[in-house]
Amino acid sequence: MKTLLTSALLLLLLVQTFSQSVCIDSIKINDVLSRRIKFKQFNEAGIQIDSIISNRTIDNYDPDSLIYVGSSLFWYYSKSNISEARLIMFDKIKSLSLGKFSINKSTSFEDLKKMFPIDCTSTKPIKVYRQKETFQTCSIPVRDLKGQVWDMRIVFILKDNKIYRVDFWEPM
């Protein structure tokens, strides 16, 4: 029993040591905005909104509006006045910080392999809605400040071995 407990503890420590998850609170857009922000923080950060489109909600999880900054997409919930980044394209958004790492339009798959050697050792093909091309993808898990891993992934979508877009994926 003692050996089993020791083995389980050692396994838990190894998983924590080698975990590649990124803390949700360490994510920064253009080094200033968090992934979840109050609406007014767009202006305070000097980020110009290109359009706000009303969204027909089906359930409480759906956003009231879709906010576009260039081709990047944020979901907006009017009841809480919160915007959440869902898709980052590197046109008007110049960088995405994930903890100690920074991602931008020149980030290559080789760079991702160095940053996240467990989760991004290889890519898988993916089809993107309304796109004719097949892209490559790898993804990393997300955790909170307490170390609890979320049922969410940061998905890197690559085109010609470079970052094409970054999605924040959550099951619905």
N, C-alpha and C positions, 0 to 999 in steps of 0.2 A: 504494500500500500504506500509506504514511504517513497519507494522508487517511482511509482506511478505519479504521485503528487509532485516529486522533484522533476520528473520528465515533463509533466504538464506545465509547470512553472517555467522551466527552461524554454519550452516551445513558445509560451506566451511572451517571454522576454525577447526571443529571437524574432518573432513576428513584429513586435513593437519596434525593435532596433532596425529592422530592414523594411519597415513599412514605408511606402512611397506616397502616402496620402498627403494632401495639402490641407492646411487649416483654412476653413471657409473665411475666417476673419482676416487672413493674411492676403487675400486676393485684392489687388488694386488695379484700377483701370486708369491709364495715363498717370500712374503714380499718385493719384489723388482720390479717386472715387472707389468706395467699397462696392462689392457686388450688389448689395442691398442698400439703397439710399432713399432719403426723402426727396421728393420731386424738386424742391428748391435748390438742392445741391448741384444740379446740372449747371445752373447759372452761376452759383458761387464758385464752381470749379472752372468756369469759362468754357464749358462744353455746350456747343450750340445744337439744339434739337432741330432736326430737319422736318419731321412730321410726327403728328399724334393721330392715330387712327382708332376710332371707337371699335370695340370688339364685342360681338354678340356673345354673351356668356351662356354657357350651358349649365355649369354648376359653380359652386363657390371657389373652386380651385382656379377657374379661368380668370384672366385679367380683364379689367374693364376697358383698358386701352392698350394699344401697342405703340411704343415710342421708338422712333428711328433716329439714330445718330449716324449719318452716312448709311451704310448697309447693316450696321449693328442693331440688334433688337433688344429692347428692354420691355418687360411686362410691367404695367402700372395698375395698382389696386387703389381705387379712389377712397375706399373706406379707411384704409390705414395710411394713405398718402405715401405709399412705398413703391419704388421702382426696383425691379430685379433684372440684372443682366441675364439674358438667355442665349445670345449669340453674338460673338465678337468677330467682326471683319476688320482688317487693318487698313481702312481707308482714312476715316476721320479719327478713329481710335488708333493711337500710335503704339501703345504697349499694354501688356497685361502682366502684372507681377503676381507670381504664385509662390508665396513665401520668399525664399532667397533667390528664386529664378525669375528672369524676365523673358517674356515671349514677345516677338514682333513679326512683321511680315518677312523678315529675312531669316527667321529661325528655321533650321533644316531638321530633317528626321535624325540626322547624326547628332545634332545638338540635343534633341529630345531624348535620344538614347543615353547620352551622358548625364542629363538631368534626372531621368527616371529609368535607370537601367533594368529594373525588374518589370515594370509594366509596359515599357516601350522598347523592348528588345526587337520586336518585329511589328509589322503592320498587318491589317486585314483590309480587304476591299469593302467599300461601302458605296451604296447608291444614295444620292441626296435628292430629295423631292424637287421636281422641276428642273433638274440638271441632267443633261445627257451623259456626261462623263461618269466614269467610275473613279472614286477617290480612294485614298488609303487612310487608315485611321489607327490610332492607339488611344488609350484613355487611362486616367488615374483616378483613384478614389478620393473622397473628400471627408474630412473629419471636423469636429468642433474643437473649441479650446480645451475641453476636458479629455480629448483623445478619442471620443466616441465616433466611430466611423459611420457616416451617413449612407443612406441608400441613394447615392447621387454620384455621378462621375463627371469629370472634366474630359471632354472628348476633343482630341486634336484631329482635325481633318486636313490632310495634306494633298497638295497638287504639285506634281513635278518635284517631289522631295522637299517642298517648302510648305510652311503653314499657310493654309488657305482660309481656315476659320477655326474658331474654338466655340464649342457648344457646352452649355451647362445642362446636363441631362438628368432628369429625375423621372422615375416611373410614375404613371398617373393612375 
